[in-house]
Amino acid sequence: IHTEMQMIGCSETEGAFDISLDEEDMIVADFIAERVVDTQPSFVDHVSFAKDAFQVAMGNLITCRINLNITQKALKDQPLES
């Protein structure tokens, strides 16, 4: 049994997206260079990704920033302590 995990994280200025299999990174999005980086070692059979993998990562980043904005507005006037 294998475990695949996708991770997306963002701030107002930064973003992170990676896909891992069995806790080993397979691809990581480089938002500055606007591409995904294959991080699989050369000695394994590579899992291939669609040519639009960066666009998928970018869509996830946009969704993350929308959710961040909604959360910031919702928590704006909340006290720091309950």
C-alpha positions as CSV (number, residue, x, y, z in Angstrom):
1,I,0.0,0.0,0.0
2,H,1.4,3.4,-1.0
3,T,0.5,6.8,0.4
4,E,0.3,9.9,-1.9
5,M,0.2,13.3,-0.3
6,Q,-0.2,16.8,-1.8
7,M,0.8,19.8,0.3
8,I,-0.1,23.4,-0.5
9,G,0.8,26.4,1.7
10,C,0.7,30.1,1.1
11,S,1.1,33.5,2.6
12,E,0.2,36.8,0.9
13,T,3.6,36.7,-0.9
14,E,4.9,33.1,-0.9
15,G,3.6,29.8,-1.9
16,A,4.5,26.1,-1.7
17,F,3.2,23.0,-3.4
18,D,4.6,19.5,-3.5
19,I,3.5,16.0,-4.2
20,S,5.0,13.1,-2.3
21,L,4.7,9.3,-2.5
22,D,5.5,7.3,0.7
23,E,6.8,10.5,2.3
24,E,9.3,11.1,-0.5
25,D,8.9,14.3,-2.6
26,M,8.2,13.6,-6.3
27,I,7.6,17.1,-7.6
28,V,7.9,20.6,-6.1
29,A,6.5,23.7,-7.6
30,D,9.0,26.6,-8.3
31,F,6.6,29.6,-8.4
32,I,9.5,32.0,-9.2
33,A,10.7,30.0,-12.3
34,E,7.1,29.0,-13.1
35,R,7.7,25.3,-13.4
36,V,7.6,22.1,-11.4
37,V,10.8,20.4,-10.4
38,D,11.1,16.6,-10.6
39,T,12.8,15.6,-7.3
40,Q,12.8,11.8,-7.9
41,P,16.3,10.2,-7.8
42,S,17.8,9.1,-11.1
43,F,17.9,5.4,-10.1
44,V,14.1,5.0,-9.9
45,D,11.5,4.7,-12.6
46,H,10.0,8.1,-12.6
47,V,6.3,8.8,-12.1
48,S,5.3,11.2,-14.9
49,F,3.1,14.2,-14.5
50,A,0.8,15.9,-17.0
51,K,2.3,18.9,-18.8
52,D,-0.1,21.2,-17.0
53,A,1.2,20.2,-13.5
54,F,2.4,23.8,-12.9
55,Q,-1.0,25.2,-13.8
56,V,-2.5,22.8,-11.3
57,A,-0.1,24.0,-8.7
58,M,-0.9,27.6,-9.6
59,G,-4.6,26.9,-9.3
60,N,-4.1,25.4,-5.8
61,L,-2.0,28.5,-4.8
62,I,-4.8,30.8,-5.9
63,T,-7.3,28.8,-3.9
64,C,-5.0,28.9,-0.9
65,R,-4.8,32.7,-1.1
66,I,-8.5,33.1,-1.4
67,N,-9.0,30.9,1.7
68,L,-6.3,32.8,3.5
69,N,-8.1,36.1,2.7
70,I,-11.5,34.7,3.9
71,T,-9.9,33.4,7.1
72,Q,-8.1,36.7,7.8
73,K,-11.4,38.6,7.4
74,A,-13.3,36.1,9.6
75,L,-10.8,36.3,12.4
76,K,-10.0,40.0,12.2
77,D,-12.0,41.1,15.2
78,Q,-11.6,37.9,17.3
79,P,-9.9,38.3,20.7
80,L,-6.5,36.6,21.1
81,E,-7.8,34.6,24.1
82,S,-11.1,32.8,24.5
